[in-house]
Structure formats: structure tokens, C-alpha cells
Amino acid sequence: MFVNQIAVFLENSKGRLKECASVISNAGVDVVSMSIADTKDFGILRAITRDNAKAMKALKEAGFIVSSNDLIGALVEDRPGGLTEVLSTLDTAGIGIEYMYSFANIDAQNALILLKVDNEQLAIKVLKESGAKLVENKII
């Protein structure tokens, strides 16, 4: 039900993202997905990698501030309205979504969404009750 992600604090300066990516690649770790939320002075890089522990170790050794946390992973029918149904299930239960990743075309019929929510246990319960297929880290 959970997919682990890393979060890296990055100063908003020229070349800093490249430095971070270089550390990860030099550690031999493949990045599956990433996003950056930024302000004028700093950003938070959120990434899913094939080996988060190894990526975190290399980033910390290089002086980056890094943390990790778990996201809920769910398969969603890859069709118009598939995502809306999942989001409606969470909204009806009063669950807030802090952020989300999406991966289209994981297979021919489904997309993968990864959610950071304000109530993980309730979200898992209502998603299971709605028939959503929850996934583990291993599928990435």
C-alpha cells in the first residue's frame, strides 16, 4: 500500500539540481519520477528511485538535507473519470490530499497514482472499500 519517496531540500541556485542528480546517478541509482516545488530561495525535490536508501546515503554524504516518507499507491483505470472517482472517494471521506504523483500507462489499462494524504489509515480503508487496487513499492 505504500511507496517510499525521498525529499531533498535544494537551494534555488544555478546548477544545484544537476548536482543533486549527479550524486544520485554516481551512486548508481535510477530515478523513476521526480517533481520540484519551489520558491524564490529554495525547492523541495521529491523523487521515487529504484533504491531510496542508497540515494539518501549518497545525498547525505554530499551534504544534502534529505528525508523520506511513504505515499499511498493506487492503480486507477486509465480512462476519462478514473482519477476523478478515486479523488471523489477520498473527498467524500473528508481526506485532504497534500500532493500527488501520477504515472500514466504503467500497463495498458491502469495508471498509478501516489498520494500524500492527511489521514493515511482512513484513506487506505476507504480506498480498499471502494475497490481500488493498492500497490506496494515493488512495482516501481
N, C-alpha and C positions, 0 to 999 in steps of 0.2 A: 504494500500500500504506500510505501514511502520511497522517494528518490532523493538521494543526498545531493546537495549543491554546495559549492564554495562561494564565498563572498569576499571580495578583495577591495580594500579601500585604496583608491588611486587619487593622487593629486592631479588636478586638471592642468597638466603641463605637457608641452610638446614631447612626444616620444615615450611617455610613461606607459601607455597601453602596449606599445611594441615591446618595451622592457618586460612587462608582465607576461605577454605572450611568449617571448623568448625564453624566460625562465621555465615556463610550463613545457614548451617544446623541447628545450635542452634536457629536461628531466625525462623525456621520452613519453610524455603523456598526451593523448589525443583529446582535444576539446570537441564535445558533441554539440553544445549550444552555449551561447553567451548573450548577455544583454548588459547594457550600461545605463544606469540612472545617474544623471549628473546635475551639478550646479555650476556656478561660475568658478568655484575654487576646488571642488573635488567631485569624485564619482564613486559609485559602488558598482563594481563588475560582478555580476552573478554568472556562474558558469556550472555546467554539468560536464564532467570529464569522465574518461574511462577509468581513472584511478585518482580519486579525490585526495586520498591520504598522501600519495606520492606528490601530487601537485601542491598540496598545502605545505608539506615539509620543505619542498624546494622554494616556494614563495617566502615562507618564514625565514629560511636561511639567507634569502636575498634581501631581507629587510622589509618585506611587505606585511601589512596588517591583514590577516586572513581569519575567517571563521567559516563554520559550516552549519547547515541546518537541513532538516528534512522537509520535503514537499510531498503533497498527496499527488499520486499519479493515477490518471483515469483515462481509459480509452473512450473515445467519443466517435459515434458514427460520422464518417466524413461525407456529410451531405448538408444541404441548407437546413438550418434549425437544430442540428445535432448539438452544437455548443450551447445554443440558447436553452435547450432542455436541461442540460447539466447545471447551467448557471441559474435557471429558474428554480430547480430543486434546492440549491443552496440558499437562494434569496428567500424562498418560502419558509425555510427553516431559520431565517434570521442570521445566516452566516455571512460575515464580511470577507471579501477577497482582498488581500493586501497586494498581491501581484500574481501573474500567471505567465508561464511559457506555453507555447503550443508548437507541436511538430506535426505537420500535415504529412500524409502519405507514409506513415510508418508501415502500413500494409495497404492492400487495395481497398479496404473497407473502413479503416479507422484512422483517426488522428489521435495523438497523445497530448493531453494537457497536463501540466504540472502546476499545482496551486499552492500558494501560501495563504492560509486562511486564519481567521481569529479564533476558531474553535475546531481543532483537528479531529477530536474524537467524535463530536456531533456530525461533522462533515462526513467522516468515514461511515458513520451509522446511516445517515440519510442517503448517501450515495449508494451504499450497498442495498438499502431498502428499495431504491428506485431502479435497481437492476444494473447500475453502472459497473463496468469491469475495472477494478482497481489493479494496479500493476506494481511490481517491485523493481528495485534498482537494476536487476539483472537484465532487463530487456533493452537497456540503453546501450 
